[in-house]
Amino acid sequence: MDIKRSVVKEIKVKSFQERGISLFIKRDDLIDSEISGNKWRKLKYNIELCNSKKKEGILTFGGAFSNHLVATAAACKNSKLKSIGMVRGEELNPESNSTLKRCVELGMELVFISREEYALRNDKALHETIGADYPSFQIVNEGGANYYGMIGCQEIMTEIEEEIDHIFVAQGTTTTSCGILFGLEDHQKIHVVPVLKGFDSLAEMSELFWKTGIDKETVSDLMERVNVYPEAHFGGYAKFTPELIDFIRSFYVEHGIQLDPVYTGKAMFELMRQLESPSFDNSRVLFIHTGGLQGIPGIEKQLGQKLFQ
Ligand SMILES: Cc1ncc(COP(=O)(O)O)c(C=O)c1O
């Protein structure tokens, strides 16, 4: 699966320009409508691994509205591989929402499991049991959160030709931010916006690095370059407020770029708030658009109206 290089565009905000701030956006959302944003990055090497181990397909995990499940289903279909999605919630079915319907259309087999069993999704023992049931499938963690996902995300920074001081990105499993952090130049800082309430970003990022075999001293040096905004979650995962929806709509009107209320909307909202600080004067800032737009029909159903006109 080749990475399609995505474009970097400048976003013009007059009040920032007056303070010497240049703001850029890396449009990974344009890579593909379904294997969009960070999904493409995280799946690239997982698909390669699956092929090199001559596995029949990928088995992975996700919630009812998971961007990762749709992306995995689409990437496997493109690569002529099978896919199985273990879905959180035994009360759900393939007709429950547009995300799950799309997974099935793309050929994914869905297995609905209880919340209790799903809580063990990263457990080695569960992977061994599943591995025994599905020996010809490569198991990939929820959200593509593994070494292969991380090195795919590291490639984002290799495509940036602009001089950049600060990078802002939304955070779920931390795979994308860890990959970006690993690819930073010495003077660059990463600013992460976790979308889960009560999420310990530094601990989660450190753990992902340790799992890949990076020593503790190097990991603690890497953590020095991370700024976390732990209060920017708007109530928690998949929660949103009228203020966030208004922001996403006005951002679209001003800049013609769609953001989603689960990840990128929250991250861009926080970026705009942080950039008010004089500490960003005369700096060059990059926002990574990690996609997530496939989930918008589900959000519009909740809102009872269209998000973008
Ligand atoms: C659109 C979008 N942005 C950001 C993220 C967060 O990425 P990560 O889980 O790698 O931290 C996700 C989740 O994977 C996502 O779907």
The ligand as an SDF file (V2000), in Angstrom:
LIG
                    3D

 16 16  0  0  0  0  0  0  0  0999 V2000
   -9.7700   11.2530   12.7370 C   0  0  0  0  0  0  0  0  0  0  0  0
   -8.8550   10.8390   13.8160 C   0  0  0  0  0  0  0  0  0  0  0  0
   -7.9490   11.7210   14.2720 N   0  0  0  0  0  0  0  0  0  0  0  0
   -7.0970   11.4190   15.2610 C   0  0  0  0  0  0  0  0  0  0  0  0
   -7.1150   10.1660   15.8440 C   0  0  0  0  0  0  0  0  0  0  0  0
   -6.1580    9.8830   16.9410 C   0  0  0  0  0  0  0  0  0  0  0  0
   -5.1010    9.0970   16.4940 O   0  0  0  0  0  0  0  0  0  0  0  0
   -4.3390    8.1140   17.4790 P   0  0  0  0  0  0  0  0  0  0  0  0
   -5.3260    7.0430   17.8710 O   0  0  0  0  0  0  0  0  0  0  0  0
   -3.2560    7.5690   16.6530 O   0  0  0  0  0  0  0  0  0  0  0  0
   -3.8860    8.8920   18.6570 O   0  0  0  0  0  0  0  0  0  0  0  0
   -8.0280    9.1930   15.4030 C   0  0  0  0  0  0  0  0  0  0  0  0
   -8.0560    7.8400   15.9760 C   0  0  0  0  0  0  0  0  0  0  0  0
   -7.3910    6.9800   15.5110 O   0  0  0  0  0  0  0  0  0  0  0  0
   -8.9270    9.5410   14.3650 C   0  0  0  0  0  0  0  0  0  0  0  0
   -9.8480    8.6740   13.9000 O   0  0  0  0  0  0  0  0  0  0  0  0
  1  2  1  0
  2  3  1  0
  2 15  2  0
  3  4  2  0
  4  5  1  0
  5  6  1  0
  5 12  2  0
  6  7  1  0
  7  8  1  0
  8  9  2  0
  8 10  1  0
  8 11  1  0
 12 13  1  0
 12 15  1  0
 13 14  2  0
 15 16  1  0
M  END
$$$$
